[in-house]
Amino acid sequence: MCADQPWRAATPLDLPVIVAMAEQVHPSFPEDPAVFTERMQLYPDGMHLLERDGRACGYLVSHPWHSGTAPALNALLQRMPPEADTFYLHDLALLPAARGLGAARLIVEAMAEHARSRGLASMSLVAVNGSIPFWERLGFAVENNPALTEKLNSYEQAARFMVRKLA
């Protein structure tokens, strides 16, 4: 099963397959390949790939960020913020064959430990595609921040900013 196989660090050679999975899993939220390339260059420890039977079946793009904010969709960051205080899960995508096997929980928990080891107090994300219940099961809660309304609406009307406090 996919969940039994560890996630591994993604490499630049994985970028084409990550971009292809993003196009398949998130067709309503397109991002240029340059976004994935830049995230890998700026924070390689935040990019992971999941394989099953030698085939890519999921990925995670994540990085340190500012609490209470979210990067715009399909936007380059230019640099990681030196004063980051949250760990932002930019994109977690699983192909259908990898869903329901516990793979998402494995990588989210690994990233929570990663964030704690860097002294970050929380994890944050923008939930789309009706994924709020999924993220709630992983310890995230909706955080209402009127300052983010316009940015969240650029994803979709139902997008919500979510935070998980780290002990």
C-alpha positions as CSV (number, residue, x, y, z in Angstrom):
1,M,0.0,0.0,0.0
2,C,1.1,3.6,-0.7
3,A,0.9,4.5,3.0
4,D,3.4,1.8,3.9
5,Q,6.0,3.4,1.6
6,P,7.7,6.4,3.0
7,W,7.5,9.8,1.5
8,R,10.8,10.9,0.1
9,A,12.4,14.2,-0.6
10,A,11.5,15.4,-4.1
11,T,14.3,16.3,-6.4
12,P,14.5,18.7,-9.5
13,L,14.0,15.6,-11.6
14,D,10.6,15.0,-10.0
15,L,9.3,18.5,-11.0
16,P,7.6,17.4,-14.3
17,V,5.7,14.6,-12.6
18,I,4.7,16.9,-9.7
19,V,3.4,19.5,-12.2
20,A,1.5,16.8,-14.1
21,M,-0.1,15.6,-10.9
22,A,-1.0,19.1,-9.9
23,E,-2.8,19.6,-13.3
24,Q,-4.7,16.4,-12.8
25,V,-5.6,16.8,-9.1
26,H,-6.2,20.6,-9.0
27,P,-7.4,21.6,-12.5
28,S,-9.4,24.5,-11.0
29,F,-6.3,25.9,-9.2
30,P,-3.6,26.0,-12.0
31,E,-0.1,27.1,-11.1
32,D,2.8,27.6,-13.5
33,P,5.7,25.1,-13.3
34,A,7.9,28.1,-12.2
35,V,6.0,28.1,-8.9
36,F,7.0,24.5,-8.1
37,T,10.5,25.1,-9.3
38,E,10.9,28.2,-7.1
39,R,9.5,26.5,-4.0
40,M,12.0,23.7,-4.5
41,Q,14.8,26.1,-4.9
42,L,13.8,28.2,-1.9
43,Y,12.9,25.4,0.5
44,P,13.9,21.9,-0.7
45,D,13.1,20.4,2.7
46,G,9.4,21.2,2.0
47,M,8.9,19.2,-1.2
48,H,8.1,15.5,-0.9
49,L,7.0,12.8,-3.3
50,L,5.0,9.6,-2.6
51,E,5.4,6.6,-4.8
52,R,3.5,3.4,-5.1
53,D,4.8,0.5,-7.1
54,G,7.5,2.8,-8.6
55,R,4.9,5.4,-9.7
56,A,4.4,8.8,-8.3
57,C,1.0,9.0,-6.5
58,G,1.3,12.2,-4.4
59,Y,3.3,15.2,-3.5
60,L,3.6,17.9,-0.8
61,V,4.8,21.5,-1.3
62,S,5.4,23.3,2.0
63,H,7.6,26.0,3.5
64,P,8.0,28.5,6.4
65,W,5.7,31.5,6.2
66,H,4.0,34.3,8.2
67,S,1.1,33.5,10.6
68,G,-2.2,34.8,9.5
69,T,-1.3,35.1,5.8
70,A,-1.2,32.9,2.8
71,P,0.7,33.3,-0.5
72,A,-1.4,34.1,-3.5
73,L,-2.2,31.3,-5.8
74,N,0.2,30.9,-8.7
75,A,2.6,33.5,-7.3
76,L,6.3,33.5,-6.9
77,L,7.6,34.2,-3.4
78,Q,11.1,35.6,-4.3
79,R,12.5,34.5,-0.9
80,M,11.5,32.7,2.3
81,P,10.7,35.1,5.1
82,P,13.5,35.2,7.7
83,E,10.9,36.0,10.4
84,A,8.6,33.0,9.6
85,D,6.5,31.8,12.4
86,T,4.3,29.2,10.8
87,F,4.8,26.2,8.4
88,Y,2.6,26.7,5.4
89,L,1.3,23.6,3.5
90,H,1.0,25.1,0.0
91,D,-0.2,21.9,-1.7
92,L,-0.9,18.3,-0.7
93,A,-2.1,16.2,-3.6
94,L,-2.8,12.5,-3.8
95,L,-3.9,10.6,-6.9
96,P,-7.0,8.4,-6.3
97,A,-4.9,5.3,-5.8
98,A,-3.2,6.9,-2.8
99,R,-6.3,8.2,-1.0
100,G,-7.6,6.7,2.1
101,L,-4.4,4.8,3.0
102,G,-3.0,7.2,5.6
103,A,-0.3,8.7,3.4
104,A,-1.6,12.3,4.0
105,R,-1.5,11.8,7.8
106,L,2.1,10.5,7.6
107,I,3.5,13.5,5.7
108,V,1.5,16.0,7.7
109,E,2.8,14.6,11.0
110,A,6.4,14.5,9.6
111,M,6.0,18.2,8.6
112,A,4.6,19.0,12.0
113,E,7.7,17.5,13.6
114,H,9.9,19.4,11.0
115,A,8.1,22.7,11.9
116,R,8.5,22.1,15.7
117,S,12.2,21.4,15.3
118,R,12.5,24.8,13.7
119,G,10.7,26.5,16.5
120,L,7.5,27.3,14.5
121,A,4.4,27.6,16.6
122,S,1.8,26.5,14.0
123,M,1.1,25.0,10.6
124,S,-1.3,26.8,8.2
125,L,-3.0,26.3,4.8
126,V,-5.8,27.3,2.5
127,A,-8.4,24.6,2.3
128,V,-10.2,24.2,-1.1
129,N,-12.4,21.7,-2.9
130,G,-14.5,20.9,0.1
131,S,-11.4,19.7,2.0
132,I,-12.2,21.3,5.4
133,P,-13.4,18.1,7.1
134,F,-10.2,16.3,5.9
135,W,-8.0,19.0,7.4
136,E,-10.0,19.1,10.6
137,R,-9.3,15.3,11.0
138,L,-5.6,16.3,10.8
139,G,-5.9,18.8,13.6
140,F,-6.5,22.0,11.7
141,A,-9.2,24.5,12.5
142,V,-10.7,27.3,10.3
143,E,-9.4,30.7,11.3
144,N,-11.6,33.6,10.3
145,N,-9.4,36.5,9.2
146,P,-11.3,39.2,7.3
147,A,-8.0,40.6,5.9
148,L,-7.7,37.3,3.9
149,T,-11.1,37.4,2.3
150,E,-10.1,38.8,-1.0
151,K,-7.1,36.5,-1.3
152,L,-9.2,33.4,-0.3
153,N,-11.8,34.3,-2.9
154,S,-9.1,34.3,-5.6
155,Y,-8.9,30.5,-4.9
156,E,-12.7,30.0,-4.7
157,Q,-15.6,31.3,-2.7
158,A,-15.5,28.3,-0.3
159,A,-11.7,28.5,0.4
160,R,-10.9,28.8,4.1
161,F,-7.7,29.6,5.9
162,M,-6.9,26.9,8.5
163,V,-4.3,26.6,11.3
164,R,-3.0,23.8,13.4
165,K,-1.2,24.9,16.6
166,L,1.9,22.9,17.4
167,A,2.7,22.0,21.0
